[in-house]
Amino acid sequence: MSKNVTIGQSDVVSTPLGFGTNAVGGHNLFPNLDEQAGMDSVKAALDSGITMLDTAFAYGFGRSEELIGKVLKDYDRSKVVIATKGAQIVDNDNVSISNKPADLEAFVKASLQRLGTDYLDIFYIHFPDEDTPKDEAIAKLADLKKQGLIKAIGVSNFSLAQLKEANKNHQVDIVEDQYSLVHRDAEKELFPYLKQENISFVPFFPLASGLLTGKYDGSPVNFPEDDLRNADPNFSGSRFHAITESVKNLQPIADNHDATIAQIVLAWYIKNPNVSVVIPGAKSPNQVRSNAKAMSVELSDQEYNTIDNAFRL
């Protein structure tokens, strides 16, 4: 089994694979979600040895947190790592972003209430706003950390310049941002900075909306009009074809480990020195259990490099 990881300079320790819960109560993100399946998926994660649950106010505007809170009543809270995110103020149909210190405090307290817990292991500022100095925002989270309301401080969707401003006093523990085998911008400038500052990293969209699971054979796909994949260049033309061909090349490695392609890809993140925790999403308990098995896949250095090089597209 893979080793547990310590988050930044905090005392939060997590399994290297977590569960991204945007499909647990995220009715604003996915149509026709089954809330019971969502709660069963959270249970499946915890029962499979996964310790990190990654949620956010934005997933159902608090509903994801509420459902997770219901499940947690039956578990030992001290053994679960709860990561949540906040930045959105919802006023009727208007959603605005705020990093103001007073708003961040209100977000944290509201999340605690919905989750039914008295501390958050990780709280991320979900998105940067346009006017709050980022070091002031982080100073408020550092104050909440001193009070014991949060244990680790995170930011998400920040540019490198915004991150550097936020981390002026070296108080950021963790960053969550887009990164995958097919979206590698973070390798150039972000990763060297995180390493230098001892900041942990969590990639979102690690399976690239299903593209890295082996379920596409390269023939053109049509998605519903409102599906995010419609506007994603990875899902069309020559790039889509190149990615699906690269994914096919992973089959021998998967066969070697008696694993699925998705498990092999997740094992690549677990072995990646730049990645602290990988948080694939899932819509069913079986998907969660399958993802959890990636923690038992030990890639050789050669296999790791083969996967890495297959996607230098």
C-alpha positions in Angstrom: 0.0 0.0 0.0 1.1 3.6 -0.7 2.5 5.7 2.1 0.3 8.4 3.8 1.3 12.0 3.2 1.6 15.0 5.5 -0.1 18.2 4.2 2.3 21.2 3.9 3.5 22.3 7.3 0.4 21.2 9.1 -0.2 18.0 11.1 -2.9 16.8 8.7 -2.0 13.3 7.4 -4.0 11.7 4.5 -4.0 8.7 2.3 -2.4 9.5 -1.1 -5.8 8.9 -2.8 -8.9 10.8 -1.7 -12.5 11.1 -2.9 -13.6 14.2 -4.9 -17.3 14.6 -4.0 -18.7 17.1 -6.5 -21.2 14.4 -7.6 -22.3 14.0 -3.9 -25.1 16.5 -3.7 -23.7 18.7 -6.6 -27.1 19.1 -8.2 -26.0 22.3 -9.8 -23.1 20.4 -11.6 -24.8 17.2 -12.6 -28.3 16.4 -13.6 -30.4 13.7 -11.9 -28.0 13.0 -9.0 -29.1 10.3 -6.6 -28.3 11.5 -3.1 -28.4 8.1 -1.5 -25.9 6.9 -4.1 -23.8 9.9 -3.1 -23.9 9.1 0.6 -23.2 5.4 -0.2 -20.2 6.5 -2.2 -18.8 8.4 0.8 -19.3 5.3 2.9 -17.6 3.2 0.3 -14.6 5.6 0.3 -14.2 5.5 4.1 -14.7 1.7 4.2 -12.1 1.2 1.5 -9.4 3.0 3.5 -9.6 6.4 1.8 -9.3 9.1 4.4 -9.6 12.4 2.5 -13.0 13.7 1.4 -12.7 16.7 -0.8 -15.9 18.8 -1.0 -16.9 22.5 -1.4 -19.8 24.8 -0.7 -20.1 25.2 -4.5 -21.1 21.5 -4.8 -24.9 21.9 -4.5 -24.4 25.2 -2.5 -23.8 23.4 0.7 -25.7 20.2 -0.1 -22.5 18.1 -0.6 -21.3 19.1 2.8 -24.7 18.3 4.4 -24.7 14.8 3.0 -21.1 14.1 4.0 -22.0 15.4 7.5 -24.9 12.8 7.7 -22.5 10.0 6.8 -19.8 11.1 9.2 -22.0 10.6 12.2 -21.3 6.9 11.9 -17.5 7.2 11.6 -14.6 8.2 13.8 -14.1 11.9 12.9 -10.5 11.8 14.0 -9.7 9.3 11.2 -11.3 11.4 8.4 -9.6 14.3 6.6 -12.3 16.8 5.5 -11.2 19.3 2.9 -13.7 21.9 1.8 -13.7 25.1 -0.1 -15.5 28.4 0.0 -15.5 31.8 -1.8 -19.1 32.1 -3.2 -21.8 34.4 -1.9 -25.2 33.4 -3.3 -27.8 36.1 -3.5 -30.9 34.7 -5.2 -29.6 33.8 -8.6 -26.4 35.8 -8.4 -23.1 34.2 -7.3 -20.2 36.5 -6.5 -16.7 35.7 -5.2 -15.3 37.1 -2.0 -12.0 36.5 -0.2 -12.7 39.2 2.4 -11.5 38.1 5.8 -15.0 38.5 7.4 -16.6 36.5 4.6 -13.9 33.7 4.9 -14.7 33.4 8.6 -18.4 33.1 7.8 -17.7 30.5 5.1 -15.7 28.4 7.5 -18.3 28.5 10.3 -21.1 27.7 7.9 -19.2 24.7 6.5 -18.5 23.5 10.1 -22.2 23.6 10.7 -23.2 21.8 7.6 -20.6 19.1 8.1 -21.5 18.7 11.8 -17.9 19.0 12.9 -16.0 21.4 15.1 -12.9 21.6 12.8 -11.9 21.4 9.2 -8.7 19.5 8.3 -8.3 21.7 5.2 -10.0 24.9 4.1 -9.3 26.2 0.6 -10.2 29.6 -0.8 -12.0 28.2 -3.8 -11.5 31.1 -6.2 -9.6 34.4 -6.0 -11.6 37.6 -5.9 -10.5 40.7 -7.7 -9.8 43.1 -4.8 -8.8 41.4 -1.5 -5.1 41.4 -0.9 -4.3 37.7 -0.8 -2.0 37.9 2.2 -4.8 39.5 4.2 -7.2 36.7 3.2 -4.6 34.1 4.3 -3.9 36.0 7.6 -7.6 35.5 8.5 -7.3 31.7 7.8 -4.1 31.6 9.9 -6.1 33.2 12.7 -8.8 30.5 12.3 -6.1 27.9 12.3 -4.8 29.3 15.7 -8.3 29.0 17.0 -8.4 25.3 16.0 -11.3 25.8 13.5 -9.0 24.7 10.6 -5.8 22.7 10.5 -4.4 23.4 7.1 -4.7 26.4 4.8 -5.3 26.0 1.0 -6.0 28.0 -2.1 -7.5 26.8 -5.4 -7.6 28.3 -8.9 -5.0 31.0 -8.0 -2.5 32.2 -10.5 1.2 31.8 -9.5 1.4 35.5 -8.8 -1.7 35.3 -6.6 -0.3 32.3 -4.8 3.0 34.1 -4.1 1.0 37.1 -2.7 -1.1 34.7 -0.6 2.0 32.9 0.7 4.0 36.1 1.6 4.2 34.9 5.2 4.7 31.2 4.3 1.3 30.1 5.7 -0.2 28.3 2.7 -0.1 24.5 3.2 -1.8 23.2 0.1 -2.8 24.1 -3.4 -5.5 22.5 -5.5 -5.4 23.2 -9.2 -5.9 21.6 -12.6 -3.3 19.1 -13.6 -3.3 15.8 -15.4 -1.4 13.8 -17.9 -3.0 15.8 -20.6 -2.9 19.2 -18.8 0.6 19.8 -17.7 1.1 23.5 -17.4 1.8 23.3 -13.6 5.1 21.4 -14.3 6.8 24.5 -15.6 6.6 27.1 -12.9 4.1 26.0 -10.2 5.7 22.8 -9.1 9.2 24.2 -8.5 7.7 27.0 -6.4 5.5 24.5 -4.3 8.6 22.3 -3.7 10.7 25.3 -2.6 7.9 26.4 -0.2 6.9 22.9 1.1 3.4 23.3 -0.2 1.3 20.2 -1.0 -0.5 19.8 -4.3 -3.8 18.2 -5.2 -4.7 18.0 -8.9 -8.4 18.3 -9.9 -9.7 16.5 -13.0 -7.0 13.8 -12.7 -8.8 11.5 -15.1 -9.5 14.4 -17.5 -13.3 14.0 -17.4 -13.0 10.3 -18.2 -10.6 10.7 -21.0 -7.8 8.9 -19.2 -10.0 5.9 -18.2 -9.8 4.0 -21.5 -13.5 4.3 -22.2 -13.0 6.3 -25.5 -11.7 4.5 -28.6 -11.0 7.6 -30.6 -14.1 7.7 -32.7 -15.9 11.1 -32.5 -18.3 11.5 -29.5 -21.3 13.8 -29.2 -22.1 15.3 -25.8 -25.3 17.1 -24.7 -25.3 20.8 -25.4 -24.7 21.9 -21.8 -21.9 19.3 -21.2 -18.5 20.9 -20.3 -16.7 18.4 -22.6 -18.2 20.1 -25.7 -15.9 23.1 -25.3 -12.9 21.0 -24.2 -10.2 20.8 -27.0 -9.1 17.5 -25.6 -12.3 15.9 -26.8 -12.1 16.9 -30.5 -10.0 16.5 -33.6 -6.4 15.4 -33.7 -5.8 16.0 -30.0 -8.6 13.7 -29.0 -7.3 11.1 -31.4 -3.7 11.4 -30.0 -4.8 11.2 -26.4 -7.0 8.1 -27.0 -4.1 6.4 -28.8 -1.8 7.2 -25.9 -4.3 5.7 -23.4 -4.4 2.5 -25.5 -0.7 2.2 -24.9 -1.3 1.8 -21.2 -3.1 -1.5 -21.6 0.0 -3.7 -21.2 0.9 -2.0 -18.0 -2.6 -2.4 -16.7 -2.5 -6.1 -17.7 0.8 -6.5 -15.9 -0.8 -5.3 -12.6 -4.2 -7.0 -13.2 -5.6 -3.4 -13.0 -7.8 -1.1 -15.1 -6.3 1.8 -17.1 -7.9 4.3 -14.6 -6.2 2.5 -11.7 -2.9 2.7 -13.5 -3.3 6.4 -14.2 -4.2 7.1 -10.6 -1.2 5.0 -9.5 0.9 7.3 -11.7 -0.2 10.4 -9.7 0.4 8.5 -6.4 4.0 7.9 -7.5 4.4 11.4 -8.9 6.7 13.4 -6.5 4.9 16.6 -7.3 1.4 15.3 -6.3 0.4 14.9 -2.6 -3.1 13.5 -2.9 -5.2 12.6 -6.0 -8.9 13.0 -5.6 -10.9 11.3 -8.4 -14.6 11.8 -8.4 -17.2 9.0 -8.7 -20.9 8.6 -9.0 -21.3 5.1 -7.5 -19.8 3.1 -4.6 -18.4 0.6 -7.1 -16.4 3.4 -8.9 -15.1 4.6 -5.5 -14.0 1.0 -4.6 -12.3 0.6 -7.9 -10.4 3.9 -7.6 -9.3 2.9 -4.1 -7.6 -0.2 -5.5 -5.1 2.2 -7.2 -3.4 2.6 -3.8 -2.3 -1.1 -4.0 -0.7 -0.7 -7.5 3.1 -0.2 -7.3 4.4 1.0 -10.6 8.0 0.4 -11.4 10.1 3.5 -12.3 10.2 2.3 -15.9 6.4 2.0 -16.0 6.0 5.4 -14.4 8.3 6.9 -17.1 6.4 5.1 -19.9 3.1 6.6 -18.8 4.7 10.0 -18.3 6.3 10.0 -21.8 3.2 8.6 -23.5 1.4 11.9 -22.9 4.1 14.4 -23.9 1.7 15.3 -26.7 
